[in-house]
Amino acid sequence: MFSGPRAPLVRIAVLALLWGSGFLWIKLALDGGFAPLHLTIIRCALGAAVLLVLARSAGQRMPRDRGVWGHLVVAALFCNALPFFLFGLGEQTVDSGVAGVLNATTPLWSLAIGLMLRTERRLGPLRLAGLLLGFAGTLLIFAPWQQTGLASRGALALLAAAVSYAVAFAYMARHLVARDSAPLTLSAAQLLTATGLTTLALPAAPGGSSAPTPTGIVAVVVLGTLGTGVTFHLNSRLIADEGPTAAATVGYLLPVVSVALGALVLGEDIGPRVVVGMAVVLAGVGLSRGGEGRREPAARTLSRPRPGPAASAPPSGRRS
């Protein structure tokens, strides 16, 4: 798709822009009349459609093993259906830039879960410092000691989405990453499953406050096709062509992109405290990933768009 000596940088920039913009599209879709659950269903369905087309073009077939589909149900719940819904719920009251920043805490939760499950056996001083620094940055963002802090239900929903991604990555790394199934079809199947799971909850969901606007419809289409379907394919190609280090670099750019787009397009005022908190979180993530970079990106070969955007991960999906 891209060639030349600058191709890796272009791929990283395009992927970061598509993934990081997912939080913006979510906000526009919500403001355009879509309810969080409706947004989640359409996003999963459109992402699955894109991946199915790509898989068919590559001659890949859907998995037939019942055991694989059982694992996909769990992966679809924690890596797609639940976090996508939580991002929509959270961004009803929280700025899109803040959503991108909180999404960046996913690697910290992944490390914490790995320690609890004892899949992470080596936690040297550097990684421990990164973990503590990252959570200190998160606390700085929330600032519960201030009346202007972000300790609200919406912000907690966004943080829960990051935790959900981390749970999904731990599960997927154990049960899905080493499977023989083609990655495109595996991710398409995961998003199809997520579509089914969210559709089951539709009868209990309230409708949108108004009929969808043209802007809202465009935002949903872009989020589903580009921010959820195409990003997975680009991420997989980046890992295959440039290696996991290049793919991991994208994760550090997502909150920067989300904050920049929120400010430029929506006029969001993040504030110096959140900016400093974001810098502290990213520094903590960088330290905590020491010695881990070769393992985490494997989960990203499954579907997780970072929105929010996602991803798989880590976070079909890092992420939004």
C-alpha positions in Angstrom: 0.0 0.0 0.0 2.9 2.3 0.8 6.4 2.0 -0.6 9.7 3.8 -0.3 12.1 4.5 2.5 9.5 6.5 4.4 6.8 3.9 4.1 7.1 2.7 7.7 6.6 6.2 9.0 3.7 6.8 6.7 2.0 3.6 7.8 2.5 4.4 11.5 1.1 7.9 10.9 -1.9 6.7 8.9 -2.7 4.0 11.5 -2.3 6.4 14.4 -4.6 8.9 12.7 -7.3 6.3 12.0 -7.2 4.7 15.4 -6.8 8.0 17.3 -9.6 9.6 15.4 -12.0 6.9 16.6 -12.7 8.8 19.8 -13.7 11.8 17.7 -16.1 9.8 15.5 -17.7 8.3 18.6 -18.3 11.8 20.0 -19.8 13.0 16.6 -22.0 9.9 16.3 -23.3 10.4 19.9 -24.0 14.1 19.2 -25.6 13.0 15.9 -28.4 11.1 17.6 -27.0 7.6 18.1 -27.3 5.8 21.4 -24.2 3.9 22.7 -25.6 0.4 22.1 -26.8 1.3 18.5 -23.4 2.8 17.8 -21.7 -0.4 19.1 -23.8 -2.7 16.9 -23.3 -0.7 13.7 -19.6 -0.3 14.4 -19.1 -4.1 14.9 -21.2 -5.0 11.9 -19.4 -2.6 9.5 -16.0 -3.7 10.8 -16.9 -7.3 10.3 -18.1 -6.6 6.8 -14.8 -4.9 5.9 -12.8 -7.8 7.3 -15.0 -10.4 5.6 -14.4 -8.7 2.2 -10.6 -8.6 2.8 -10.6 -12.2 4.0 -12.5 -13.4 0.9 -10.1 -11.4 -1.3 -7.2 -13.2 0.4 -8.9 -16.6 0.0 -9.3 -17.1 3.8 -12.1 -19.2 5.3 -14.0 -18.8 8.5 -13.0 -21.0 11.4 -15.0 -24.2 11.8 -13.8 -25.4 15.2 -16.5 -25.1 17.8 -13.8 -24.5 20.5 -12.5 -21.5 18.6 -16.0 -20.0 18.4 -16.4 -20.5 22.1 -13.2 -18.6 22.7 -14.3 -15.9 20.3 -17.5 -15.3 22.3 -15.3 -14.3 25.3 -12.9 -12.3 23.2 -15.8 -10.5 21.4 -17.4 -9.6 24.8 -14.3 -8.1 26.4 -12.4 -6.9 23.4 -15.3 -5.4 21.3 -18.9 -5.4 22.6 -18.2 -4.3 26.2 -15.4 -1.7 25.6 -17.1 -0.2 22.5 -20.3 0.2 24.5 -18.4 1.7 27.5 -16.6 4.2 25.2 -19.9 5.3 23.8 -21.4 5.6 27.3 -18.4 7.4 28.7 -18.1 9.9 25.8 -21.7 11.1 26.4 -20.3 13.2 29.3 -16.5 13.1 28.8 -14.4 14.8 26.1 -13.1 12.6 23.3 -9.5 13.7 24.0 -9.8 12.5 27.6 -11.2 9.2 26.3 -8.1 8.7 24.2 -5.9 9.4 27.2 -7.7 6.9 29.5 -7.5 4.3 26.7 -3.7 4.6 26.9 -3.8 3.0 30.4 -4.6 -0.4 28.8 -1.0 -1.7 28.9 -0.8 -0.9 32.6 -3.9 -2.9 33.3 -2.5 -5.7 31.2 0.6 -5.8 33.3 -1.4 -5.7 36.5 -3.6 -8.6 35.4 -0.6 -10.5 34.3 0.9 -10.1 37.8 -2.4 -11.3 39.3 -2.6 -14.3 37.0 1.1 -15.0 37.4 1.7 -14.9 33.7 4.1 -12.0 34.3 6.9 -13.5 36.4 9.6 -10.8 36.0 8.8 -7.4 37.4 12.1 -5.6 37.7 12.5 -2.2 39.3 12.1 -0.4 36.0 8.7 -2.0 35.1 7.5 -1.6 38.7 8.3 2.1 38.5 6.5 2.3 35.2 3.4 0.7 36.6 3.3 3.0 39.6 4.1 6.0 37.5 1.3 5.2 35.0 -1.3 4.8 37.7 -0.1 8.0 39.3 -0.7 9.7 36.0 -4.2 8.2 35.9 -4.9 9.5 39.4 -3.6 13.0 38.3 -6.1 12.9 35.3 -9.0 12.0 37.6 -8.0 14.4 40.4 -10.7 13.2 42.8 -9.5 15.8 45.3 -10.7 18.7 43.0 -14.2 19.7 42.2 -13.1 20.0 38.6 -11.7 16.5 38.6 -12.8 13.7 36.2 -14.1 11.3 38.8 -17.5 10.9 37.1 -19.5 7.9 36.0 -18.5 8.6 32.4 -14.8 8.7 33.1 -15.1 5.5 35.1 -16.8 3.9 32.2 -13.9 4.9 30.0 -11.4 3.4 32.5 -13.5 0.2 32.6 -13.2 0.0 28.9 -9.4 0.0 29.1 -9.6 -2.7 31.8 -11.9 -4.7 29.6 -9.3 -4.6 26.8 -6.6 -5.8 29.2 -8.8 -8.7 30.2 -9.4 -9.6 26.6 -5.7 -9.5 25.7 -4.8 -11.8 28.5 -7.5 -14.3 27.4 -6.8 -14.0 23.7 -3.0 -14.5 24.2 -3.8 -17.7 25.9 -6.6 -19.1 23.8 -6.6 -17.5 20.3 -3.2 -16.0 19.3 -1.6 -19.4 18.5 -4.5 -20.7 16.5 -4.0 -21.9 13.0 -7.0 -19.9 11.7 -6.3 -17.1 9.3 -6.1 -13.8 11.2 -8.5 -11.9 8.9 -11.3 -14.4 9.2 -10.6 -14.9 13.0 -11.1 -11.2 13.5 -14.1 -11.0 11.2 -15.6 -13.9 13.2 -14.9 -12.0 16.4 -16.6 -8.9 15.3 -19.6 -10.9 13.9 -19.9 -12.5 17.4 -19.7 -9.1 19.0 -22.5 -7.9 16.7 -24.6 -10.8 17.8 -23.9 -10.2 21.5 -24.8 -6.5 21.4 -27.9 -7.2 19.3 -29.2 -9.5 22.0 -29.2 -6.5 24.4 -31.0 -4.3 22.0 -34.6 -4.8 23.5 -33.4 -3.4 26.8 -31.6 -0.3 25.4 -33.2 3.1 25.2 -33.3 4.8 21.9 -31.4 7.9 20.8 -32.6 11.3 21.8 -33.4 12.2 18.2 -33.2 10.9 14.6 -29.6 10.5 13.4 -28.2 13.5 11.7 -26.1 13.3 8.5 -23.0 14.0 10.5 -23.8 11.2 12.9 -24.4 8.7 10.1 -21.1 9.6 8.4 -19.3 9.3 11.7 -20.7 5.8 12.3 -19.8 4.7 8.9 -16.2 6.0 9.1 -15.8 4.5 12.6 -17.0 1.1 11.5 -15.3 0.8 8.2 -12.0 2.7 8.7 -11.7 2.9 12.5 -12.6 -0.7 13.1 -12.2 -2.8 9.9 -9.4 -1.2 7.9 -7.2 -0.4 11.0 -7.0 -4.1 11.9 -5.7 -4.9 8.4 -3.2 -2.0 8.4 -2.0 -3.0 11.9 -1.5 -6.6 10.8 0.5 -5.5 7.8 2.6 -3.2 9.9 3.5 -6.0 12.4 4.3 -8.4 9.5 6.4 -5.9 7.5 8.0 -3.7 10.2 7.9 -5.8 13.4 6.2 -5.3 16.8 8.3 -2.3 17.8 6.8 -0.2 15.0 3.3 -1.4 15.9 3.9 -0.6 19.5 4.9 3.0 18.6 1.3 3.6 17.4 0.0 3.1 20.9 1.9 6.1 22.1 0.5 8.3 19.4 -3.2 7.5 19.9 -3.8 9.8 22.9 -1.9 12.6 21.2 -4.0 12.3 18.1 -7.3 12.1 20.1 -6.4 15.2 22.2 -5.3 17.1 19.1 -8.4 16.2 17.1 -10.7 17.0 20.0 -9.2 20.4 20.4 -9.1 21.2 16.7 -12.4 19.8 15.6 -14.6 20.0 18.7 -12.9 22.8 20.5 -12.3 20.7 23.6 -10.2 22.3 26.3 -8.2 19.4 27.9 -6.4 21.6 30.5 -2.8 21.4 31.7 -3.5 18.8 34.4 -4.8 16.3 31.9 -1.9 17.0 29.5 0.6 16.4 32.3 -1.3 13.3 33.4 -1.2 12.0 29.8 2.6 12.6 29.6 3.0 10.7 33.0 0.8 7.8 31.8 2.8 7.4 28.5 6.1 7.6 30.4 4.8 4.9 32.8 3.6 2.8 29.9 7.0 3.1 28.2 8.8 1.9 31.3 6.3 -0.9 32.1 6.7 -2.3 28.6 10.4 -3.0 29.1 11.0 -6.6 28.1 7.4 -7.1 27.0 7.4 -5.7 23.5 7.8 -9.0 21.8 4.7 -10.5 23.4 1.9 -8.0 23.5 1.7 -7.2 19.8 0.7 -10.8 19.1 -2.7 -10.0 20.5 -3.0 -7.1 18.2 -3.1 -9.4 15.3 -6.7 -10.1 16.4 -9.4 -7.5 16.0 -9.1 -4.5 18.2 -9.5 -1.0 16.8 -8.1 1.5 19.2 -11.1 3.1 20.1 -12.4 3.2 21.2 -10.9 3.2 19.0 -8.8 -0.5 19.9 -8.0 -2.9 19.1 -7.3 -5.9 19.1 -4.7 -5.0 21.1 -3.3 -3.7 22.8 -5.7 -2.7 22.4 -10.6 -6.0 16.8 -10.0 -3.9 17.5 -6.0 -0.7 20.9 -8.4 0.4 22.4 -11.1 2.9 20.9 
